[in-house]
Amino acid sequence: MKRALVPLLAGLLLQTWFLSRPALDTPLQAGTSVPMEWTGLADRCEHALEGRVKSVRVQRVAGAVETEVTLQVFRRHQGTGPAQQLIRIPGGQLADGSGLLVPGMPRFIEGEELLLFLSPESSRGWRVPVGLDQGFWKLTRDGAGRRLLERPGSKRIREDYEEAMLKVTQALTARRIRESGR
């Protein structure tokens, strides 16, 4: 009986201590994504491009799961590179069902047309959309055939393609002007 009493008393003391502490003034939050407008995406990207996803392959490389995406690039707004660009991002689901889920990382689907704002390449060779799903925009059309940009992430956003591209061009031009003055 004495043996069972010690853990019970220790548990009661810990519970009393936790309940007697004052509550935090700020609520606890999960995640650290900072909302970005076109200027933020333009300022943080190494590549801004439009293209079609030609292929998607998930693989295990050096113990890490990664997704290899081949893009057929049809327009570059920032950066240089080949007409067919390969990007590698962390995470993905392997054929056996195992893998790695990276919260906020967009899912690439063969055939989709995208506007991407891509980060500089990491030491592992990974290049991710800036702000994760914030730098990933699907090129779609509405019922009237008007071109749209759609961000399918946590907050689904749709914008007129022409208006958005004007803002992107202005943001990238402002960045180039700032960088040339350095």
C-alpha positions in Angstrom: 0.0 0.0 0.0 2.9 2.4 0.9 4.4 1.7 -2.5 1.3 2.9 -4.4 1.0 6.0 -2.2 4.3 7.6 -3.3 3.4 7.9 -7.0 -0.1 9.0 -6.2 1.2 11.8 -3.9 3.8 12.8 -6.5 1.1 13.0 -9.2 -1.2 15.1 -6.9 1.7 17.5 -6.1 2.5 18.0 -9.9 -1.2 18.5 -10.7 -1.5 21.1 -7.9 1.6 22.9 -9.1 0.4 23.0 -12.8 -3.1 24.2 -11.8 -1.8 26.9 -9.4 0.4 28.5 -12.1 -1.0 31.6 -13.8 -2.3 31.2 -17.4 -0.2 32.5 -20.2 -1.2 35.9 -21.6 -0.6 34.8 -25.2 -2.4 31.9 -26.7 -0.4 28.9 -27.9 -0.2 28.6 -31.7 1.0 25.9 -34.0 3.0 26.7 -37.1 5.1 29.7 -38.1 3.9 30.7 -41.5 3.9 34.4 -42.1 1.3 35.6 -44.6 2.9 37.1 -47.7 1.7 39.4 -50.5 3.2 39.4 -54.0 6.1 41.7 -52.8 7.1 39.2 -50.1 7.1 36.3 -52.6 9.1 38.3 -55.1 11.6 39.4 -52.5 12.3 35.9 -51.2 12.3 33.8 -54.4 15.3 32.8 -56.5 13.0 31.6 -59.3 9.6 32.8 -60.3 8.3 30.8 -63.2 5.2 29.4 -65.0 5.2 25.8 -66.2 3.4 22.5 -66.5 4.2 19.5 -64.2 5.5 16.8 -66.6 6.3 14.2 -63.9 6.3 13.6 -60.2 8.4 10.9 -58.5 8.7 10.2 -54.8 11.9 8.5 -53.7 14.1 7.8 -50.7 17.5 9.5 -51.0 20.2 9.2 -48.3 17.6 8.2 -45.8 15.2 11.1 -46.6 11.9 11.0 -48.5 11.8 13.6 -51.3 9.6 14.4 -54.3 11.2 15.0 -57.6 9.1 17.3 -59.9 9.9 17.9 -63.6 8.5 21.1 -64.9 8.1 22.2 -68.5 8.8 25.9 -68.1 7.0 28.2 -70.5 7.7 31.6 -68.8 10.4 32.9 -66.4 9.8 36.0 -64.3 12.9 35.6 -62.1 16.0 33.5 -62.4 17.4 31.5 -65.3 17.5 27.9 -66.2 16.5 25.2 -68.7 13.2 24.9 -70.4 12.7 21.7 -68.5 13.5 22.2 -64.8 13.8 19.6 -62.1 13.0 20.6 -58.6 13.3 18.4 -55.5 11.2 19.0 -52.4 11.3 17.3 -49.0 8.5 14.8 -48.2 6.1 12.7 -50.2 4.4 9.4 -50.1 6.2 6.3 -51.4 4.5 3.5 -53.3 4.4 1.3 -50.2 2.4 4.0 -48.4 5.2 5.2 -46.2 6.7 8.6 -46.5 7.0 12.1 -44.9 4.2 14.7 -44.7 5.6 18.2 -44.5 2.7 20.5 -43.3 2.1 23.4 -45.7 4.0 21.8 -48.6 1.9 21.8 -51.7 1.1 18.6 -53.7 2.3 18.6 -57.3 0.0 16.8 -59.8 1.1 15.8 -63.3 -0.4 18.0 -66.0 -1.2 21.0 -63.8 0.0 24.4 -64.9 1.5 26.5 -62.1 3.1 29.8 -61.1 5.8 29.0 -58.6 8.0 31.2 -56.5 10.9 28.9 -55.6 13.5 29.3 -52.8 17.3 29.1 -53.3 18.5 25.5 -53.4 19.4 24.0 -50.0 22.5 22.0 -49.2 20.5 18.8 -49.9 19.5 20.1 -53.3 15.9 20.9 -52.2 14.1 23.9 -53.6 10.7 24.7 -52.0 7.9 27.1 -52.8 8.5 30.4 -50.9 6.2 30.3 -47.9 5.3 26.7 -48.8 1.7 26.8 -50.2 1.9 30.6 -50.5 4.4 30.4 -53.4 2.3 27.7 -55.2 -0.4 29.0 -57.6 -2.4 26.9 -60.0 -3.2 28.4 -63.4 -6.9 27.8 -64.1 -9.9 29.2 -66.0 -13.3 30.2 -64.9 -16.6 29.3 -66.6 -16.2 32.2 -69.0 -12.6 31.1 -70.0 -10.9 33.9 -68.0 -7.5 33.0 -66.7 -7.2 32.8 -62.9 -4.5 32.0 -60.4 -5.7 29.8 -57.6 -3.8 29.0 -54.4 -5.3 25.8 -53.0 -3.6 25.9 -49.6 -5.2 26.4 -46.2 -6.8 29.6 -47.4 -8.1 29.1 -50.9 -7.5 32.2 -52.9 -8.4 33.1 -56.5 -7.1 36.0 -58.4 -7.5 37.3 -61.9 -4.3 36.3 -63.8 -3.7 39.6 -65.6 -4.1 41.7 -62.5 -1.9 39.4 -60.4 0.8 39.2 -63.0 0.9 43.0 -63.1 1.5 43.0 -59.4 4.1 40.3 -59.7 6.0 42.2 -62.4 5.9 45.4 -60.3 7.2 43.6 -57.2 10.0 41.8 -59.1 11.0 45.1 -60.8 11.1 46.9 -57.5 13.3 44.1 -56.1 15.7 44.4 -59.1 15.9 48.2 -58.6 16.7 47.8 -54.9 19.3 45.1 -55.7 21.0 47.2 -58.4 21.4 50.1 -55.9 23.5 47.9 -53.5 
